[in-house]
Amino acid sequence: MATPIEGAPADVKVMRLRYAGTCCLCGVGLDAGTRASYDRSAKTVACLTCPGGSVVTVETEVAATTSFVPEPRPAPVETGAAGASARREYERRAAKRETRIREAHPRLGGLILALSDEPQSTTAWARGAKGEELLGQRLDALRDRGVRVLHDRRIPRTRANIDHIAVSPGGVVIIDAKRYRGRPRLVVTGGLLRPRTSALFVGSRDCTTLVDGVHKQVTLVRSALDDAGLPEVPARGMLCFVDADWPVFGGSFTVDGVDVLWPKKAAEQLVAPGGLTPGAVEDVHRVLAEAFPVA
């Protein structure tokens, strides 16, 4: 707190300096926190030990004469919980089935539930939720390596969601997590006489429609980045198959610009060097969190 100096002009007061200065009477440097006299009109400070001195040139005006209001910190980004919406859908379907069976068979409902399996259309949601959770844990572990992740994001004005959005030095990666059985593989057809086409198979199942779904998600994220004035930030898509039958060596590939791989391989790509600074990564992460709320 500043105190007036007895016999000195009203503008001269004693206070602790917030910033370092230099005494113009004796030339001694004054460290921040040193008690000194300050002349507000001349914007100068003086050593208290200088004879008759109450003024000294100061390089930075003493902050004690003005109120200091720190800039408010931005609210933390809500990163979301991986697989949360899929887990809720499984629980909703399971509860609905239990209610239906118990109402239809008041006495034997419990026994029927114990002896019967849930339909595949219900268990698929639980399996998918687990896959998202496993991948989410792997992605969250990359935080110390400069990667920021958003989980289970709702696409505005729809009931659809994006499993994971990762922001790394290399840009934005939209990741669709799948927990399918079988080996993912690239099937290329056509050539000299027919148009060349690429398809994604998992085992014997044609899953090329998954690639189309990722493209739609990338388009939405790309639009959000452009609207935020970030057209230079790259965005691409990934299909990450958790627990699939991947070969010991190799195995990852690209279908129509979408990388198809497994969690460890995805992590390796995310931590690769890129053009975004840590500050830019944080800014993009916040922009996308606002554009795609938690599902």
C-alpha positions as CSV (number, residue, x, y, z in Angstrom):
1,M,0.0,0.0,0.0
2,A,1.4,3.5,-0.9
3,T,2.0,6.0,1.9
4,P,2.6,9.7,1.5
5,I,6.1,11.1,2.3
6,E,6.0,13.7,5.0
7,G,7.0,17.1,3.6
8,A,7.0,15.8,0.0
9,P,4.6,16.9,-2.8
10,A,1.2,15.1,-2.7
11,D,2.1,13.1,-5.8
12,V,5.1,11.5,-4.1
13,K,4.4,8.4,-2.1
14,V,6.3,5.4,-0.7
15,M,5.3,2.0,-2.1
16,R,6.7,-1.4,-3.1
17,L,7.6,-1.5,-6.8
18,R,5.8,-4.0,-8.9
19,Y,8.5,-3.7,-11.6
20,A,12.2,-3.0,-11.5
21,G,13.5,0.6,-12.1
22,T,16.6,2.7,-11.8
23,C,17.4,5.5,-9.4
24,C,18.2,8.7,-11.2
25,L,19.9,10.3,-8.2
26,C,22.4,7.5,-7.5
27,G,21.9,5.2,-10.5
28,V,21.3,2.2,-8.4
29,G,18.9,-0.5,-9.8
30,L,15.8,-1.1,-7.9
31,D,14.4,-4.6,-7.9
32,A,10.7,-5.4,-8.1
33,G,9.3,-5.5,-4.5
34,T,11.8,-2.8,-3.2
35,R,10.2,0.0,-1.2
36,A,10.9,3.3,-2.9
37,S,9.3,6.7,-3.3
38,Y,7.2,7.3,-6.4
39,D,6.4,10.6,-8.1
40,R,3.2,9.9,-10.0
41,S,3.2,13.2,-11.9
42,A,6.8,12.7,-13.2
43,K,6.5,8.9,-13.3
44,T,9.7,8.5,-11.5
45,V,10.9,6.6,-8.4
46,A,13.7,7.3,-5.9
47,C,15.7,5.3,-3.4
48,L,14.6,5.9,0.2
49,T,18.3,6.1,1.1
50,C,19.1,8.9,-1.4
51,P,19.6,12.2,0.5
52,G,16.7,14.5,-0.1
53,G,15.8,12.5,-3.1
54,S,12.2,11.5,-3.9
55,V,12.4,11.1,-7.6
56,V,14.1,8.6,-9.9
57,T,13.5,7.8,-13.6
58,V,11.7,4.5,-13.9
59,E,11.6,2.4,-17.0
60,T,8.2,1.0,-16.3
61,E,5.5,2.8,-14.4
62,V,4.9,1.4,-11.0
63,A,1.8,-0.8,-11.3
64,A,0.8,-0.1,-7.7
65,T,-0.6,3.3,-8.8
66,T,-3.1,1.6,-11.1
67,S,-5.5,-1.3,-10.4
68,F,-4.4,-4.6,-11.9
69,V,-7.1,-6.8,-13.3
70,P,-5.8,-10.2,-14.6
71,E,-7.3,-11.5,-17.8
72,P,-9.9,-14.2,-17.0
73,R,-8.8,-17.7,-17.8
74,P,-11.0,-19.5,-20.4
75,A,-13.2,-22.3,-19.1
76,P,-11.7,-25.8,-19.4
77,V,-12.7,-27.7,-22.5
78,E,-15.2,-30.5,-21.9
79,T,-13.4,-33.4,-23.6
80,G,-16.3,-35.8,-23.2
81,A,-16.3,-39.5,-22.3
82,A,-15.4,-42.1,-25.0
83,G,-18.3,-44.4,-25.9
84,A,-20.8,-42.7,-23.6
85,S,-23.7,-42.3,-26.0
86,A,-23.2,-45.9,-27.3
87,R,-23.2,-47.2,-23.7
88,R,-26.4,-45.2,-23.0
89,E,-28.1,-46.7,-26.1
90,Y,-27.1,-50.2,-25.0
91,E,-28.5,-49.7,-21.5
92,R,-31.7,-48.2,-23.0
93,R,-32.3,-51.2,-25.2
94,A,-31.4,-53.7,-22.5
95,A,-33.8,-52.1,-20.0
96,K,-36.6,-51.9,-22.6
97,R,-36.2,-55.6,-23.4
98,E,-36.2,-56.5,-19.7
99,T,-39.4,-54.5,-19.1
100,R,-41.1,-56.1,-22.0
101,I,-40.3,-59.6,-20.9
102,R,-41.2,-59.1,-17.3
103,E,-44.5,-57.5,-18.2
104,A,-45.4,-60.4,-20.6
105,H,-44.3,-63.1,-18.1
106,P,-44.7,-61.8,-14.6
107,R,-43.7,-65.0,-12.9
108,L,-41.1,-66.4,-15.4
109,G,-39.6,-63.1,-16.6
110,G,-36.5,-63.3,-14.5
111,L,-35.9,-66.9,-15.5
112,I,-36.4,-66.1,-19.2
113,L,-33.9,-63.2,-18.9
114,A,-31.4,-65.4,-17.2
115,L,-31.6,-68.2,-19.8
116,S,-31.8,-66.1,-23.0
117,D,-29.3,-64.0,-24.8
118,E,-29.7,-60.4,-25.7
119,P,-30.3,-59.8,-29.4
120,Q,-27.3,-58.9,-31.6
121,S,-28.8,-55.5,-32.3
122,T,-28.5,-54.7,-28.6
123,T,-25.1,-56.3,-27.8
124,A,-23.6,-54.5,-30.8
125,W,-24.0,-51.2,-28.9
126,A,-22.1,-52.6,-25.9
127,R,-19.4,-53.9,-28.1
128,G,-19.1,-50.6,-29.9
129,A,-19.0,-48.7,-26.7
130,K,-16.2,-50.8,-25.4
131,G,-14.2,-50.3,-28.6
132,E,-14.5,-46.5,-28.2
133,E,-13.5,-46.7,-24.6
134,L,-10.3,-48.7,-25.4
135,L,-9.3,-46.3,-28.2
136,G,-10.2,-43.3,-26.0
137,Q,-7.7,-44.5,-23.3
138,R,-5.0,-44.8,-25.9
139,L,-5.6,-41.4,-27.3
140,D,-5.8,-39.7,-23.9
141,A,-2.4,-41.1,-23.1
142,L,-1.0,-38.9,-25.8
143,R,-1.7,-35.6,-24.0
144,D,1.9,-35.2,-22.7
145,R,3.0,-35.5,-26.4
146,G,1.0,-32.5,-27.6
147,V,-2.2,-34.2,-28.7
148,R,-5.6,-33.0,-27.5
149,V,-8.7,-35.2,-28.0
150,L,-12.5,-34.7,-28.0
151,H,-14.6,-37.8,-27.4
152,D,-18.2,-38.7,-28.4
153,R,-19.2,-35.4,-30.1
154,R,-22.7,-34.6,-31.3
155,I,-23.2,-33.5,-34.8
156,P,-25.5,-30.4,-34.5
157,R,-29.1,-30.8,-35.7
158,T,-28.7,-34.6,-36.0
159,R,-28.8,-37.7,-33.8
160,A,-25.4,-38.8,-35.2
161,N,-22.1,-38.4,-33.4
162,I,-18.3,-38.4,-34.0
163,D,-16.4,-41.0,-32.0
164,H,-13.1,-39.0,-31.6
165,I,-11.6,-35.8,-32.8
166,A,-7.8,-35.5,-32.3
167,V,-5.9,-32.3,-32.7
168,S,-2.1,-32.8,-33.0
169,P,0.8,-30.8,-34.5
170,G,-0.1,-32.4,-37.8
171,G,-3.6,-31.1,-37.9
172,V,-7.1,-32.5,-37.1
173,V,-7.9,-36.2,-37.3
174,I,-11.5,-37.5,-37.2
175,I,-11.4,-41.1,-35.9
176,D,-14.2,-43.6,-36.2
177,A,-13.7,-46.5,-33.9
178,K,-14.9,-50.0,-34.8
179,R,-14.7,-53.3,-33.0
180,Y,-15.3,-55.8,-35.8
181,R,-14.0,-59.3,-36.0
182,G,-11.9,-60.4,-39.0
183,R,-9.0,-58.9,-40.9
184,P,-9.4,-55.5,-42.5
185,R,-8.1,-55.5,-46.1
186,L,-8.1,-53.4,-49.2
187,V,-9.7,-54.9,-52.3
188,V,-8.9,-53.1,-55.6
189,T,-10.9,-54.0,-58.7
190,G,-10.8,-52.7,-62.3
191,G,-7.9,-51.6,-64.3
192,L,-7.3,-51.4,-68.1
193,L,-10.9,-51.9,-69.3
194,R,-12.9,-50.9,-66.2
195,P,-12.6,-48.0,-63.8
196,R,-10.3,-48.7,-60.9
197,T,-12.1,-48.9,-57.5
198,S,-11.0,-49.5,-54.0
199,A,-13.1,-51.3,-51.3
200,L,-12.8,-52.0,-47.6
201,F,-13.4,-55.5,-46.5
202,V,-13.3,-56.9,-42.9
203,G,-13.1,-60.6,-43.3
204,S,-15.6,-61.4,-46.0
205,R,-17.8,-58.4,-45.2
206,D,-17.8,-55.3,-47.5
207,C,-17.5,-52.3,-45.2
208,T,-16.8,-49.6,-47.7
209,T,-19.9,-47.6,-46.5
210,L,-17.8,-46.9,-43.3
211,V,-15.4,-44.9,-45.5
212,D,-18.3,-42.8,-46.8
213,G,-19.4,-42.1,-43.2
214,V,-15.9,-40.9,-42.3
215,H,-15.9,-38.6,-45.4
216,K,-19.1,-37.0,-44.2
217,Q,-17.6,-36.4,-40.7
218,V,-14.4,-34.9,-42.2
219,T,-16.5,-32.5,-44.4
220,L,-18.4,-31.3,-41.3
221,V,-15.2,-30.7,-39.3
222,R,-13.6,-29.0,-42.3
223,S,-16.6,-26.7,-42.5
224,A,-16.3,-25.8,-38.8
225,L,-12.6,-25.0,-39.2
226,D,-13.3,-22.8,-42.2
227,D,-16.1,-20.9,-40.4
228,A,-13.7,-20.3,-37.5
229,G,-11.2,-18.7,-39.9
230,L,-8.8,-21.7,-39.8
231,P,-8.7,-22.9,-43.5
232,E,-5.0,-23.6,-43.3
233,V,-5.5,-26.4,-40.6
234,P,-5.5,-29.8,-42.3
235,A,-8.2,-32.3,-41.5
236,R,-8.3,-36.0,-42.4
237,G,-10.2,-39.2,-41.4
238,M,-9.2,-42.5,-39.8
239,L,-11.0,-45.8,-39.4
240,C,-9.5,-47.5,-36.3
241,F,-10.4,-51.2,-35.9
242,V,-10.0,-52.3,-32.3
243,D,-9.3,-56.0,-31.6
244,A,-9.4,-56.8,-35.4
245,D,-7.2,-59.6,-36.8
246,W,-4.3,-57.5,-37.9
247,P,-1.1,-59.2,-39.3
248,V,2.1,-59.1,-37.3
249,F,3.9,-57.0,-39.9
250,G,2.2,-54.2,-42.0
251,G,-1.5,-54.3,-42.4
252,S,-2.5,-50.6,-42.4
253,F,-3.7,-49.0,-45.7
254,T,-5.6,-46.1,-47.1
255,V,-9.0,-46.2,-48.8
256,D,-10.1,-43.1,-50.7
257,G,-8.0,-40.9,-48.5
258,V,-9.1,-42.5,-45.2
259,D,-6.4,-44.3,-43.1
260,V,-7.4,-47.8,-41.9
261,L,-5.4,-48.9,-39.0
262,W,-5.3,-50.0,-35.3
263,P,-4.9,-47.9,-32.1
264,K,-1.1,-48.2,-31.7
265,K,-0.6,-47.2,-35.4
266,A,-3.0,-44.3,-35.0
267,A,-1.1,-43.0,-32.0
268,E,2.2,-43.1,-34.0
269,Q,0.7,-40.9,-36.7
270,L,-0.8,-38.5,-34.2
271,V,2.5,-37.8,-32.5
272,A,4.4,-37.2,-35.7
273,P,5.8,-33.6,-36.2
274,G,3.6,-31.1,-37.9
275,G,3.1,-27.4,-38.5
276,L,0.8,-26.5,-35.6
277,T,2.3,-25.0,-32.5
278,P,1.2,-26.0,-29.0
279,G,-0.8,-22.8,-28.8
280,A,-2.5,-23.4,-32.1
281,V,-3.4,-27.0,-31.1
282,E,-5.1,-25.6,-28.0
283,D,-7.0,-23.0,-30.0
284,V,-8.2,-25.5,-32.6
285,H,-9.2,-27.9,-29.8
286,R,-11.4,-25.3,-28.2
287,V,-13.0,-24.2,-31.5
288,L,-14.0,-27.8,-32.3
289,A,-15.3,-28.4,-28.8
290,E,-17.7,-25.5,-29.2
291,A,-18.7,-26.6,-32.8
292,F,-19.4,-30.2,-31.7
293,P,-20.8,-30.5,-28.2
294,V,-20.7,-33.6,-26.0
295,A,-23.2,-36.2,-27.2
